[in-house]
Amino acid sequence: MVDKMSEEELYKEASKRVRARKDFYTHLAIYVCVNVFLIIIWAVTSRGFPWFVFPLGGWGIGIIFHGLDVFVFQRQSDIRAIEKEVAKLKQEQK
């Protein structure tokens, strides 16, 4: 439960949550682009042992934990979403 917070504190908390969600989507996009590139390198060069699964899997574990942190252990939400998040935080105070 959120303790009584001032309007400024609510806004800062909502902004922090929105930033966390945007950071996750950036992380996910980079993960997809890099791993697609690694798969292309593998396909063009050798098509032998699929070595790309190691960075794909290892980094994928990091993506999973990042997603859990953002979406499960915190409730997140964009400029319009900040107001929505502030409303949620205010509701939690009641």
DAHU-V561004 format. One record per pair of residues at least 12 apart in sequence whose C-alpha atoms are under 10 Angstrom apart, sorted by sequence separation. I is the first residue (numbers start at 1). GAP is how many residues later the second one is. If there is no record, write none. Layout:
BEGIN
<<I,GAP> <I,GAP>>
END
This chain:
BEGIN
<<39,12> <40,12> <38,13> <39,13> <75,13> <38,14> <39,14> <37,15> <38,15> <36,16> <35,17> <38,17> <39,17> <35,18> <38,18> <35,20> <36,20> <34,21> <35,21> <34,22> <35,22> <31,24> <32,24> <35,24> <31,25> <35,25> <31,28> <32,28> <31,29> <28,31> <31,31> <28,32> <31,32> <27,35> <28,35> <27,36> <28,36> <25,38> <28,38> <24,39> <27,39> <28,39> <27,40> <25,41> <24,42> <25,42> <23,43> <24,43> <21,45> <24,45> <20,46> <21,46> <24,46> <20,47> <23,47> <24,47> <21,48> <22,48> <20,49> <21,49> <20,50> <21,50> <19,51> <20,51> <18,52> <17,53> <21,53> <17,54> <20,54> <21,54> <22,54> <20,55> <21,55> <22,55> <20,56> <21,56> <22,56> <17,57> <18,57> <19,57> <20,57> <21,57> <17,58> <18,58> <19,58> <17,59> <18,59> <19,59> <16,60> <17,60> <18,60> <14,61> <15,61> <16,61> <17,61> <18,61> <14,62> <15,62> <13,63> <14,63> <15,63> <18,63> <19,63> <14,64> <15,64> <17,64> <18,64> <14,65> <17,65> <15,66> <16,66> <14,67> <15,67> <18,67> <14,68> <15,68> <17,68> <13,69> <14,69> <12,70> <14,70> <15,70> <11,71> <14,71> <15,71> <10,72> <11,72> <13,72> <14,72> <10,73> <13,73> <14,73> <11,74> <12,74> <14,74> <10,75> <11,75> <14,75> <10,76> <11,76> <13,76> <9,77> <10,77> <8,78> <10,78> <11,78> <7,79> <10,79> <10,80> <7,82> <7,83> <5,84> <6,84> <4,85> <5,85> <3,86> <4,86> <2,87> <3,87> <1,88> <2,88> <4,88> <5,88> <2,89> <3,89> <4,89> <2,90> <3,90> <4,90> <1,91> <2,91> <3,91> <1,92> <2,92> <1,93>>
END
